[in-house]
């Protein structure tokens, strides 16, 4: 697969909390006993690294930036080099973190199995499967190193210099201890000042502060959005009403699958309200991931929902990063929002079907893409 030549230039990814990702695959994990690990994967990780891997696989020029220190970072940098991913990481004194994912590929039933591919596509009669088989994955993430003010200044000098060759910048993942919550907003603002659109994928206070930097796209998932915003935020002017989207009980709220955390109302209505708050506070567009229920985008051109045709089985780690890669690609190519969302959602699903974060399954991508419905969300 390759991307269009439109929107030439490097996509910069920022990973301030670089990791050495370790994935254990073990059958039938016994959380109270000894387990035999079937396979082990070790590679450079962090959300920005995963985004860069997907973009590179799509034929896009990328540059991995961020902070790196200690033996974990040396192993991660060696992996980046082996993968052919260009990197310009600012050295720090403290040790970069490690993360551990324990993946049990035992199937999880959700209902009666259909006569068709289990979790991999529609049943033979064309209907969506009533069964999803897939692994269980537990994540153990270290907090990361403490970063000094001088090290952060070194990073900013390098970041400002590299913005000159960037078509877009993706700022994603957790912040290491000691970095202020508003730092992602500062990075987005610096990019905007140079005419470079920024995508921010963050959680908690960094997400809540990010609109101040006026990013081109903010990409929370439904849980992150609910954590970042209070009930008072959602009731304030500029919430759901400013999106031009559905109100509670409207056509988009009815029939929405349950189970997406929010404020206690229909998930689509919650996401619309939250997106309205983030746009009111400065974000140009907001894309909310609803997991297996697809995506909601609220933009200056309108609001859309991308609905998945069926659930894809696999490891969800890194699915959001593949989705962000699709959004970044659409941003630099100027792809219309409905097509942008369809490709991003398909990449997220294809990443679930891949065993390790940062990869995606091309067959799944091709199979799921045509079945993704993108509909306007309106009153």
C-alpha positions as CSV (number, residue, x, y, z in Angstrom):
1,X,0.0,0.0,0.0
2,X,1.2,3.5,-0.7
3,X,-0.1,7.0,0.0
4,X,-0.8,9.7,-2.5
5,X,2.0,12.2,-3.4
6,X,-0.3,15.0,-2.3
7,X,0.7,17.0,0.7
8,X,4.4,16.3,0.3
9,X,6.7,16.6,3.4
10,X,7.6,14.6,6.4
11,X,5.1,13.7,9.1
12,X,6.7,14.4,12.5
13,X,5.7,12.2,15.4
14,X,6.4,13.2,19.0
15,X,6.8,10.5,21.6
16,X,8.0,12.1,24.9
17,X,7.5,8.9,26.8
18,X,9.3,6.5,24.6
19,X,9.1,2.8,25.6
20,X,10.6,-0.6,25.0
21,X,7.5,-2.6,24.4
22,X,7.5,-6.2,25.5
23,X,4.6,-8.5,24.4
24,X,4.2,-11.9,25.9
25,X,1.8,-14.3,24.2
26,X,0.7,-17.1,26.5
27,X,-2.2,-19.6,26.2
28,X,-4.7,-19.7,29.0
29,X,-3.1,-17.3,31.4
30,X,-3.3,-18.3,35.0
31,X,-3.1,-15.1,37.0
32,X,-2.4,-17.0,40.2
33,X,0.1,-19.5,38.9
34,X,3.1,-20.1,36.5
35,X,2.6,-19.5,32.8
36,X,4.5,-20.7,29.8
37,X,5.1,-17.9,27.3
38,X,4.6,-19.0,23.7
39,X,6.3,-16.0,22.0
40,X,7.9,-12.8,23.0
41,X,8.1,-9.5,21.0
42,X,10.4,-6.7,21.9
43,X,10.3,-3.4,20.0
44,X,10.4,0.4,20.3
45,X,7.0,1.7,21.5
46,X,5.0,4.6,22.6
47,X,2.0,6.0,20.7
48,X,4.0,8.2,18.4
49,X,6.3,5.3,17.4
50,X,3.3,3.2,16.6
51,X,1.8,6.0,14.4
52,X,5.1,6.3,12.6
53,X,5.3,2.6,11.9
54,X,1.8,2.6,10.3
55,X,2.6,5.7,8.2
56,X,5.8,4.3,7.0
57,X,4.0,1.1,5.9
58,X,1.6,3.3,4.0
59,X,4.5,4.8,2.1
60,X,4.8,8.1,4.0
61,X,8.0,9.9,5.0
62,X,8.1,10.0,8.8
63,X,10.5,11.2,11.6
64,X,10.2,9.9,15.1
65,X,11.1,12.5,17.7
66,X,10.9,12.6,21.5
67,X,13.0,11.8,24.6
68,X,15.3,8.8,25.2
69,X,17.6,7.6,27.9
70,X,19.3,4.5,29.3
71,X,19.5,0.9,28.1
72,X,15.7,0.7,27.3
73,X,16.1,3.6,24.9
74,X,19.2,2.1,23.3
75,X,17.3,-1.1,22.6
76,X,14.3,0.9,21.3
77,X,16.6,3.0,19.0
78,X,18.3,-0.1,17.7
79,X,14.8,-1.5,16.8
80,X,13.8,1.8,15.0
81,X,17.0,1.6,13.0
82,X,16.4,-2.1,12.1
83,X,12.8,-1.2,11.0
84,X,14.1,1.7,8.8
85,X,12.3,4.3,10.8
86,X,14.2,7.6,10.9
87,X,14.5,9.0,14.4
88,X,15.8,12.2,16.1
89,X,15.5,11.6,19.8
90,X,16.7,14.0,22.4
91,X,18.9,12.3,25.0
92,X,18.0,12.5,28.7
93,X,19.8,11.2,31.7
94,X,17.0,9.1,33.2
95,X,16.0,5.6,32.0
96,X,13.2,5.4,29.4
97,X,10.3,3.2,30.5
98,X,9.4,-0.4,29.5
99,X,5.8,-1.6,29.0
100,X,4.5,-5.1,29.2
101,X,1.5,-6.6,27.3
102,X,0.3,-10.1,28.2
103,X,-1.8,-11.5,25.4
104,X,-3.9,-14.6,25.9
105,X,-5.3,-15.7,22.5
106,X,-8.1,-17.9,24.0
107,X,-11.4,-17.0,22.3
108,X,-14.0,-15.0,24.1
109,X,-17.7,-15.8,23.1
110,X,-20.2,-13.0,22.9
111,X,-23.1,-15.1,21.5
112,X,-23.9,-18.0,19.2
113,X,-21.3,-18.5,16.4
114,X,-22.5,-17.7,12.9
115,X,-21.9,-19.7,9.8
116,X,-19.0,-17.6,8.6
117,X,-15.6,-16.4,9.6
118,X,-15.4,-16.0,13.3
119,X,-14.7,-12.4,14.2
120,X,-13.1,-11.8,10.8
121,X,-16.0,-10.8,8.5
122,X,-19.6,-11.2,7.8
123,X,-21.5,-14.5,8.0
124,X,-22.3,-16.4,4.8
125,X,-25.7,-14.7,4.6
126,X,-24.1,-11.2,4.7
127,X,-25.1,-10.4,8.2
128,X,-22.7,-9.3,10.9
129,X,-21.4,-12.0,13.2
130,X,-23.0,-12.6,16.5
131,X,-19.8,-14.0,17.9
132,X,-16.4,-12.4,18.3
133,X,-13.4,-14.5,19.1
134,X,-10.3,-12.8,20.2
135,X,-7.5,-12.6,22.7
136,X,-7.5,-11.0,26.2
137,X,-4.7,-8.5,26.6
138,X,-3.5,-6.9,29.9
139,X,-1.2,-3.9,29.8
140,X,1.4,-2.9,32.4
141,X,2.8,0.6,31.7
142,X,5.6,2.2,33.7
143,X,5.3,5.9,34.4
144,X,8.5,6.9,32.6
145,X,11.5,9.0,33.5
146,X,11.7,12.3,35.2
147,X,12.7,14.9,32.7
148,X,14.7,18.0,33.6
149,X,13.9,21.5,32.4
150,X,17.2,21.7,30.5
151,X,16.4,18.5,28.7
152,X,13.0,19.8,27.7
153,X,14.5,23.0,26.4
154,X,16.9,20.9,24.3
155,X,13.9,19.0,22.8
156,X,12.0,22.2,22.1
157,X,15.0,23.7,20.2
158,X,15.2,20.5,18.0
159,X,11.4,20.4,17.6
160,X,11.2,24.0,16.3
161,X,14.0,23.3,13.8
162,X,12.4,20.2,12.4
163,X,9.0,21.9,12.0
164,X,10.5,23.6,8.9
165,X,10.3,20.4,6.9
166,X,7.1,19.0,8.4
167,X,3.8,18.5,6.6
168,X,2.1,17.7,9.9
169,X,2.9,16.7,13.4
170,X,1.4,14.0,15.6
171,X,1.7,14.6,19.3
172,X,0.5,11.6,21.3
173,X,0.8,9.4,24.4
174,X,1.5,10.0,28.0
175,X,3.7,12.7,29.5
176,X,6.7,11.6,31.7
177,X,6.8,12.9,35.2
178,X,7.8,16.5,35.6
179,X,6.4,17.7,32.2
180,X,3.5,20.2,32.7
181,X,0.1,19.2,31.4
182,X,0.0,22.1,29.0
183,X,3.1,21.0,27.1
184,X,1.1,19.4,24.3
185,X,-0.8,22.6,23.8
186,X,2.5,24.4,23.6
187,X,3.8,22.0,20.9
188,X,0.6,22.4,18.9
189,X,0.8,26.2,19.2
190,X,4.4,26.2,18.0
191,X,3.4,24.0,15.0
192,X,0.5,26.2,14.2
193,X,2.7,29.3,14.3
194,X,4.8,27.6,11.6
195,X,1.8,26.7,9.5
196,X,2.0,23.0,10.4
197,X,-1.2,21.2,11.4
198,X,-1.0,19.2,14.6
199,X,-2.9,16.2,15.8
200,X,-3.0,15.6,19.5
201,X,-3.9,12.2,21.0
202,X,-3.8,12.5,24.8
203,X,-5.6,11.7,28.0
204,X,-6.5,13.4,31.3
205,X,-5.2,16.9,31.9
206,X,-3.0,17.0,28.8
207,X,-6.2,16.4,26.8
208,X,-8.1,19.0,28.7
209,X,-5.3,21.6,28.1
210,X,-4.7,20.7,24.5
211,X,-7.4,22.9,22.9
212,X,-5.5,26.0,24.0
213,X,-2.8,25.2,21.4
214,X,-5.5,25.2,18.6
215,X,-4.6,21.8,17.1
216,X,-6.1,20.8,13.8
217,X,-7.4,17.5,15.3
218,X,-7.9,16.3,18.8
219,X,-8.4,12.5,19.0
220,X,-9.7,11.2,22.4
221,X,-11.6,8.0,22.8
222,X,-15.0,8.0,24.6
223,X,-13.5,7.1,28.0
224,X,-10.7,9.8,27.8
225,X,-13.3,12.4,26.7
226,X,-15.5,11.6,29.7
227,X,-12.5,11.7,32.1
228,X,-11.3,15.0,30.8
229,X,-14.6,16.9,30.9
230,X,-16.9,17.6,33.8
231,X,-20.7,17.5,33.7
232,X,-20.6,21.3,34.0
233,X,-18.5,21.5,30.8
234,X,-21.0,19.4,28.9
235,X,-23.9,21.6,30.1
236,X,-22.2,24.9,29.2
237,X,-22.9,26.8,25.9
238,X,-20.9,25.3,23.1
239,X,-21.4,21.7,24.0
240,X,-23.7,19.5,22.0
241,X,-25.5,22.5,20.5
242,X,-22.3,23.9,18.9
243,X,-21.6,20.7,17.0
244,X,-24.9,21.0,15.1
245,X,-25.3,17.3,16.0
246,X,-28.1,15.2,17.4
247,X,-29.7,15.9,20.8
248,X,-30.7,13.3,23.3
249,X,-33.4,11.2,21.7
250,X,-32.5,12.3,18.2
251,X,-32.0,10.0,15.3
252,X,-28.3,9.4,16.0
253,X,-28.9,8.7,19.6
254,X,-31.5,6.1,19.1
255,X,-30.2,2.6,18.6
256,X,-26.7,3.4,19.6
257,X,-24.9,0.4,21.1
258,X,-24.6,0.7,24.9
259,X,-21.5,0.3,26.9
260,X,-19.5,3.4,25.9
261,X,-18.7,5.4,29.0
262,X,-20.0,8.9,29.2
263,X,-22.3,11.1,31.3
264,X,-25.2,8.6,31.5
265,X,-26.9,9.6,28.3
266,X,-26.7,8.1,24.8
267,X,-23.0,7.6,23.9
268,X,-23.3,9.6,20.6
269,X,-24.9,12.5,22.4
270,X,-22.1,12.4,25.1
271,X,-19.4,12.4,22.4
272,X,-21.1,15.3,20.5
273,X,-21.3,17.3,23.7
274,X,-17.7,16.6,24.6
275,X,-16.5,17.4,21.1
276,X,-18.4,20.7,21.2
277,X,-16.6,21.7,24.4
278,X,-13.1,20.9,23.0
279,X,-13.9,22.8,19.8
280,X,-15.3,25.8,21.8
281,X,-12.0,25.8,23.7
282,X,-9.8,26.0,20.5
283,X,-9.6,22.6,18.8
284,X,-10.4,22.9,15.0
285,X,-11.8,19.3,14.7
286,X,-12.4,16.5,17.2
287,X,-12.5,12.8,16.4
288,X,-13.9,10.5,19.1
289,X,-13.1,6.8,18.9
290,X,-16.0,4.7,20.1
291,X,-14.1,1.4,19.9
292,X,-16.0,-1.3,18.0
293,X,-18.8,1.2,17.5
294,X,-16.7,3.3,15.2
295,X,-15.8,7.0,15.1
296,X,-17.5,10.3,15.6
297,X,-15.9,13.4,13.9
298,X,-17.0,17.0,14.6
299,X,-15.4,19.4,12.2
300,X,-15.9,22.9,10.7
301,X,-17.3,21.1,7.6
302,X,-19.8,19.1,9.6
303,X,-20.2,16.1,11.8
304,X,-20.1,12.4,10.7
305,X,-20.2,9.0,12.3
306,X,-18.3,6.0,10.9
307,X,-19.9,2.7,11.8
308,X,-18.1,-0.6,11.7
309,X,-19.8,-3.5,9.8
310,X,-18.6,-6.0,12.4
311,X,-16.1,-6.5,15.2
312,X,-12.6,-7.6,14.4
313,X,-10.9,-10.1,16.7
314,X,-7.4,-9.5,18.0
315,X,-5.1,-7.4,20.1
316,X,-6.5,-3.8,20.5
317,X,-3.2,-2.4,21.6
318,X,-2.1,0.1,19.0
319,X,-5.5,0.3,17.2
320,X,-6.0,3.9,18.2
321,X,-2.5,4.7,16.9
322,X,-3.2,3.2,13.5
323,X,-6.4,5.3,13.5
324,X,-4.4,8.4,14.2
325,X,-2.0,7.5,11.3
326,X,-5.0,7.4,9.0
327,X,-6.2,10.8,10.2
328,X,-2.7,12.3,9.7
329,X,-2.6,10.9,6.2
330,X,-6.0,12.4,5.4
331,X,-5.0,15.7,6.9
332,X,-1.8,16.1,4.7
333,X,-3.5,14.8,1.6
334,X,-6.6,17.0,2.0
335,X,-8.9,13.9,1.8
336,X,-12.6,14.7,2.4
337,X,-13.7,13.9,5.9
338,X,-16.0,11.0,5.1
339,X,-13.2,9.2,3.2
340,X,-10.7,10.2,5.8
341,X,-12.8,8.6,8.6
342,X,-13.5,5.5,6.6
343,X,-9.7,4.8,6.0
344,X,-8.8,5.7,9.6
345,X,-11.5,3.3,11.0
346,X,-10.3,0.5,8.7
347,X,-6.7,1.0,9.7
348,X,-7.8,0.8,13.4
349,X,-9.6,-2.5,12.8
350,X,-6.7,-3.8,10.7
351,X,-4.4,-3.0,13.7
352,X,-6.5,-5.1,16.0
353,X,-6.0,-8.1,13.6
354,X,-2.2,-7.7,13.9
355,X,-0.4,-9.3,16.8
356,X,1.8,-6.4,17.8
357,X,1.1,-2.6,18.2
358,X,2.4,-0.6,15.3
359,X,1.4,-3.2,12.7
360,X,-1.8,-3.6,10.7
361,X,-3.2,-6.5,8.7
362,X,-3.6,-5.5,5.1
363,X,-6.1,-8.2,4.2
364,X,-8.3,-7.1,7.1
365,X,-7.9,-3.5,5.9
366,X,-9.1,-4.3,2.4
367,X,-11.9,-6.5,3.6
368,X,-13.4,-4.1,6.2
369,X,-12.9,-0.8,4.3
370,X,-15.9,-1.1,1.9
371,X,-18.3,-2.0,4.7
372,X,-17.7,1.0,6.9
373,X,-20.7,3.4,6.7
374,X,-20.1,7.1,7.2
375,X,-23.2,9.1,7.8
376,X,-23.7,12.8,8.6
377,X,-24.8,13.5,12.1
378,X,-27.5,16.2,12.2
379,X,-30.6,17.4,14.0
